Amino acid sequence: MYNKKTILVFGGGNLQISLINCCKSMDLFTIVIDPDSKAKGKSIADLFEVIDGQDFKKTCDIIEKYKIKAIITSATDKPLVMMAKLASKYNIPFYSEQTALLSTDKFLMKKTFQLNDIPCPKGYLVSNVDDISDFPVIVKPRDNSGSRGVSTCASLETARISLNYAFQNTKQPNVVIEEVIDGYEYSIEAIHFKGKTEIIQFTEKTTTSLPYHVELGHIQPANLDQNIKEKIVEIIDKIAIAFKFDNCASHTELKVNEKGIFILETSPRLGGDYITSMLTPLSSGINIEKMLIEISLGNTPIYSREKDNFSGIFYFNLPTGTIKSVSGLKKAQKIIGVKSFELNVSVGSTINEIKNSIDRIGFVVLQSKNMNNLLELKNQFFATVKIEMY
């Protein structure tokens, strides 16, 4: 251990596994902390500690004991404020606590957008249903992610259901009400270092039907006109300045329609849903995780675009009920272009409505030379995997 640099990874769940492996591949002594003693990352970490994501003192003890000089996470907002506090205390490369606070409170985020002329949906705070002034609207918690607690309501009656759902997923006394923006949805993956912003990839999204807003698929690169891309780049630069993004990656979600570009949310972290760990390397050859690790170590990130492919992740979306039979899995995995596959249910499993990302039961990751072939592969895969319900 003492001959290696030590890095502390916040989170040992499925979405941090690739990051942990990347740290280890760079010959770093990799310490992982997670509140779950059975976290998947435990088995691959050099050292694993069960620590709550908000336990500042115990995390300080780990940093001091192992002389940690780098901290990192991916696909989660929960530890960002504490990580910023730790970075300030121990002079570790990261962004400020203020940046973390603005990025993890969806109302403060919206106010920051508005104060800096960054186009976004209108929104306000409510504590009860009578405060909602118009419909339809999106109701979302201020302090959660992964679509938890987020839903659309079109009437006073459904608003009561939406507010109850949002309050079940927040610690705040109020929730955000946001206007509904139509259009196609995208995310932008970027790196921020020493005042410069580098756009790494444009990602196209598909989501569940209303009232929920859960992502069911991502494709890279997104099918966007060059002039729209250039406008998005300008907006991402404005976001980086407004939020003071530095020493970080960012994942920004937006919608595009005939009226323009509307920023939904941004976060100074790597995106989830395997966007940065699998899709971006498959589509571009760029390892954003490695870039972020270099930044966390105080080094200058270097990258080159080595591929010009299309990649996508597509989630299973089954009707509610009970699984009667499953077939075709082995055959489907042999399809050329299938890069990763996961199905976390079996015969007898109960399938519930997808309300947030945790409800999704599995996915396939595909790679192809063009968009049409990628979509053909998707159709071939889901036609080969046959799941009967009752």
C-alpha positions in Angstrom: 0.0 0.0 0.0 2.7 2.5 1.0 4.3 2.3 -2.4 1.1 3.4 -4.1 -0.9 6.5 -4.2 -4.2 6.1 -2.3 -7.6 7.1 -3.6 -10.9 7.1 -1.7 -14.0 6.1 -3.7 -17.4 7.1 -2.3 -19.9 4.3 -3.1 -19.4 0.7 -3.9 -22.6 0.0 -5.8 -23.1 -1.3 -9.3 -22.6 2.1 -10.8 -19.3 2.6 -9.1 -17.8 -0.8 -10.0 -16.3 0.4 -13.3 -14.7 3.4 -11.5 -13.2 1.2 -8.8 -11.7 -1.1 -11.4 -10.3 1.9 -13.3 -8.6 3.1 -10.1 -7.1 -0.3 -9.6 -6.0 -0.5 -13.2 -4.0 2.7 -12.7 -2.1 1.0 -9.8 -3.8 3.1 -7.1 -4.5 1.7 -3.6 -8.3 1.9 -3.8 -10.3 2.4 -0.6 -14.1 2.2 -1.0 -16.6 3.4 1.5 -20.3 2.6 1.4 -23.1 2.3 4.1 -24.0 -1.2 2.7 -21.8 -3.9 4.1 -22.8 -6.1 1.2 -22.0 -3.5 -1.6 -20.7 -5.2 -4.7 -17.6 -3.1 -4.7 -16.4 -4.6 -1.4 -15.0 -7.7 -3.2 -12.8 -5.7 -5.6 -11.6 -2.8 -3.3 -8.2 -3.0 -1.8 -9.8 -1.8 1.4 -13.5 -1.5 2.2 -15.1 0.4 5.1 -18.8 0.6 6.1 -19.4 4.3 6.5 -22.5 6.3 6.0 -22.3 8.8 3.2 -22.9 11.7 5.6 -20.5 10.6 8.4 -17.9 13.4 8.2 -15.9 12.3 11.3 -15.4 8.7 10.3 -14.5 9.7 6.8 -11.9 12.2 8.1 -10.5 9.3 10.2 -10.1 7.2 7.0 -8.4 10.1 5.1 -6.0 10.8 8.0 -5.2 7.1 8.7 -4.4 6.2 5.1 -3.0 9.6 4.1 -5.5 9.9 1.2 -4.8 12.6 -1.4 -7.6 11.9 -3.9 -11.4 11.5 -3.6 -13.8 10.4 -6.3 -17.3 9.1 -7.0 -19.7 8.5 -9.9 -23.4 8.4 -10.6 -24.5 9.7 -7.2 -25.2 13.1 -5.8 -25.5 12.1 -2.1 -21.9 12.4 -1.0 -21.0 15.5 -3.0 -21.4 18.2 -0.3 -19.4 16.2 2.2 -16.8 15.4 -0.4 -16.4 19.2 -1.0 -16.0 19.8 2.8 -13.4 17.1 3.0 -11.5 18.5 0.0 -11.5 22.0 1.6 -10.2 20.6 4.9 -7.4 18.4 3.4 -6.6 20.5 0.3 -7.7 17.8 -2.1 -8.6 18.6 -5.7 -12.3 19.1 -5.9 -14.9 21.9 -6.3 -16.2 24.2 -3.5 -18.9 23.4 -1.0 -21.0 26.1 -2.5 -20.8 24.4 -5.9 -21.9 21.1 -4.3 -24.8 22.8 -2.5 -26.1 24.6 -5.6 -25.9 21.3 -7.6 -27.7 19.0 -5.1 -30.6 21.2 -4.3 -32.9 21.4 -7.3 -34.5 24.7 -6.3 -31.2 26.4 -5.7 -30.0 24.9 -9.0 -33.0 26.5 -10.8 -32.4 29.9 -9.1 -28.8 29.7 -10.3 -29.9 29.0 -13.8 -32.3 32.0 -13.7 -29.8 34.4 -12.2 -27.3 33.6 -15.0 -29.7 33.7 -18.0 -29.5 29.9 -18.5 -32.7 28.7 -20.2 -34.7 26.4 -18.0 -38.3 25.4 -17.1 -40.1 27.8 -14.8 -40.5 26.5 -11.3 -41.4 27.3 -7.7 -41.6 25.7 -4.3 -44.8 24.4 -2.6 -45.5 22.8 0.7 -49.1 21.8 0.0 -51.4 21.1 -3.0 -53.2 24.4 -2.7 -50.0 26.3 -3.6 -50.0 24.8 -7.2 -51.2 27.5 -9.5 -51.4 25.8 -12.9 -51.5 22.4 -14.6 -49.9 20.2 -16.0 -46.7 20.4 -13.9 -43.8 18.2 -12.8 -43.4 17.6 -9.1 -39.9 16.7 -7.9 -38.0 16.5 -4.6 -35.3 19.1 -4.0 -32.8 16.6 -2.8 -33.0 13.3 -4.6 -31.9 11.7 -7.8 -32.6 8.6 -10.0 -36.1 9.9 -10.8 -37.1 9.1 -7.2 -40.3 11.1 -6.2 -40.6 12.7 -9.6 -44.0 12.6 -11.5 -46.3 14.7 -13.6 -49.8 15.7 -12.6 -52.5 17.3 -14.8 -55.2 18.1 -12.1 -55.7 18.9 -8.5 -56.7 15.3 -7.8 -53.5 13.8 -9.3 -51.4 16.6 -7.7 -52.2 15.2 -4.3 -50.8 11.8 -5.4 -47.7 13.5 -6.9 -47.0 15.6 -3.8 -47.4 12.6 -1.5 -44.9 10.7 -3.7 -42.4 13.5 -3.7 -42.6 14.0 0.0 -41.9 10.3 0.5 -38.6 10.9 -1.2 -37.3 14.1 0.4 -36.1 15.4 3.8 -37.2 19.0 2.8 -40.4 20.7 4.0 -41.2 21.6 0.4 -40.9 20.3 -3.2 -40.2 21.8 -6.6 -43.1 22.5 -9.0 -41.9 22.8 -12.6 -43.5 23.6 -15.9 -43.7 20.7 -18.4 -41.4 21.1 -21.4 -42.1 19.1 -24.5 -39.3 17.9 -26.8 -36.5 15.5 -27.1 -34.3 14.8 -24.1 -30.5 14.7 -24.0 -27.6 14.7 -21.6 -24.2 16.2 -22.1 -21.1 14.6 -20.6 -18.2 17.0 -19.9 -14.9 17.5 -18.1 -13.9 20.7 -16.3 -10.3 21.5 -15.4 -8.4 24.8 -14.7 -11.2 26.9 -16.1 -11.7 24.9 -19.3 -14.7 22.9 -20.3 -14.4 19.9 -22.7 -17.6 18.4 -24.1 -16.9 14.7 -24.3 -20.2 13.3 -25.7 -23.8 14.1 -26.5 -26.3 11.5 -25.3 -29.9 10.9 -26.5 -32.5 9.7 -24.1 -35.8 7.8 -24.0 -38.0 7.7 -20.9 -41.1 6.1 -19.6 -44.5 7.5 -20.4 -46.1 9.9 -18.0 -46.7 10.4 -15.1 -43.2 9.1 -14.3 -39.9 10.2 -15.8 -37.6 7.2 -15.7 -34.9 6.7 -18.3 -35.3 3.6 -20.4 -32.6 4.1 -22.9 -29.5 6.2 -23.9 -27.8 6.4 -27.3 -24.5 8.0 -28.2 -23.8 10.2 -30.1 -27.1 12.0 -30.1 -28.8 12.9 -33.4 -28.4 16.7 -33.2 -27.9 19.3 -35.8 -24.5 21.0 -35.6 -26.0 24.4 -34.9 -27.9 23.0 -31.9 -24.7 21.3 -30.7 -22.9 24.7 -30.8 -25.6 26.4 -28.8 -25.5 23.6 -26.3 -21.7 24.0 -25.9 -22.2 27.7 -25.2 -24.8 26.9 -22.5 -22.6 24.3 -20.9 -19.8 26.9 -20.7 -22.3 29.3 -19.0 -23.3 26.6 -16.5 -19.7 25.8 -15.7 -19.0 29.5 -14.9 -22.3 30.0 -13.0 -21.8 26.9 -10.8 -17.9 27.2 -10.7 -17.4 23.7 -12.0 -13.7 22.8 -11.7 -11.7 19.6 -11.0 -14.8 17.6 -12.0 -16.9 15.9 -14.7 -20.4 17.1 -15.3 -23.7 15.5 -16.4 -26.3 18.0 -17.7 -29.8 17.0 -18.8 -31.8 19.2 -21.2 -34.6 19.2 -23.7 -34.7 20.6 -27.2 -37.9 21.8 -29.0 -38.9 24.4 -31.6 -38.7 27.1 -28.9 -35.1 26.4 -28.0 -32.9 24.5 -25.5 -34.1 24.1 -21.9 -31.7 22.9 -19.1 -33.5 20.5 -16.8 -30.7 19.7 -14.3 -26.9 19.6 -14.0 -24.5 17.8 -11.6 -20.7 18.0 -11.2 -20.2 14.3 -11.4 -20.1 11.4 -13.9 -23.4 10.3 -15.3 -25.2 7.2 -14.2 -26.9 4.4 -16.2 -23.4 3.3 -17.5 -23.3 6.4 -19.7 -19.7 7.2 -18.8 -18.4 3.8 -17.9 -19.6 1.9 -20.9 -21.4 4.0 -23.6 -18.8 6.7 -23.9 -15.8 4.4 -24.3 -17.8 2.3 -26.8 -18.8 5.3 -28.9 -15.7 7.5 -28.7 -12.9 5.5 -27.2 -12.6 8.1 -24.4 -12.3 6.9 -20.8 -13.9 9.7 -18.8 -13.4 7.8 -15.6 -9.6 7.8 -16.2 -9.7 11.5 -17.0 -11.5 12.2 -13.7 -9.1 10.0 -11.7 -6.2 12.0 -13.2 -7.9 15.3 -12.1 -8.5 13.9 -8.6 -4.8 13.1 -8.4 -3.9 16.7 -9.4 -2.8 15.7 -12.9 -3.8 17.1 -16.3 -6.3 14.8 -18.0 -5.3 13.7 -21.5 -7.6 12.2 -24.0 -8.1 11.4 -27.7 -11.2 10.4 -29.7 -10.2 7.0 -31.0 -13.6 5.7 -32.2 -16.5 6.9 -34.2 -19.1 4.4 -33.3 -22.7 4.3 -32.0 -23.5 2.8 -28.6 -26.7 2.4 -26.6 -28.1 1.0 -23.4 -31.7 -0.2 -23.4 -33.7 -1.3 -20.4 -36.3 -4.0 -20.2 -39.8 -2.5 -19.9 -42.3 -5.3 -19.0 -46.0 -5.1 -18.2 -46.8 -5.5 -14.5 -47.5 -9.0 -13.3 -45.5 -12.2 -12.6 -42.9 -13.8 -14.9 -44.2 -17.1 -16.3 -41.2 -18.1 -18.4 -37.9 -16.7 -19.8 -36.1 -18.0 -22.9 -33.6 -17.0 -25.5 -31.0 -15.4 -23.1 -28.0 -17.4 -24.3 -28.9 -16.8 -28.0 -29.4 -13.1 -27.4 -26.0 -12.7 -25.7 -24.3 -14.1 -28.8 -25.7 -11.4 -31.1 -22.7 -9.5 -32.6 -22.8 -6.0 -31.0 -24.0 -7.1 -27.6 -21.4 -5.7 -25.1 -23.1 -6.2 -21.8 -26.3 -7.7 -20.6 -28.1 -8.0 -17.2 -31.5 -9.4 -16.1 -32.1 -9.4 -12.4 -35.4 -11.3 -12.4 -36.4 -14.9 -13.1 -39.5 -17.1 -13.3 -41.9 -16.2 -10.5 -40.6 -12.7 -10.0 -43.1 -9.9 -9.6 -42.8 -7.0 -12.0 -44.0 -3.6 -10.8 -44.5 -0.3 -12.6 -41.3 1.5 -13.2 -41.5 4.7 -11.0 -37.7 5.2 -10.5 -34.4 3.8 -11.7 -34.3 1.2 -8.9 -37.5 -0.4 -10.4 -35.7 -1.3 -13.7 -35.0 -5.0 -13.9 -32.2 -5.2 -16.5 -30.6 -3.9 -19.7 -28.5 -4.6 -22.7 -25.5 -2.5 -24.0 -25.0 -2.4 -27.7 -22.3 -1.1 -30.1 -22.6 -0.5 -33.9 -21.2 1.5 -36.7 -24.3 3.5 -37.3 -27.6 4.5 -35.7 -29.9 2.4 -38.0 -27.9 -0.8 -37.2 -27.9 0.0 -33.5 -31.7 0.2 -33.5 -31.9 -3.0 -35.5 -29.7 -4.8 -32.9 -32.0 -3.5 -30.2 -35.0 -4.9 -31.9 -33.2 -8.2 -32.6 -32.1 -8.6 -29.0 -35.6 -7.9 -27.4 -37.2 -10.2 -30.0 -34.8 -13.0 -29.1 -35.3 -12.7 -25.3 -38.8 -14.0 -24.8 -40.5 -13.2 -21.4 -44.0 -14.5 -20.8 -46.1 -12.9 -18.1 -49.3 -13.8 -16.2 
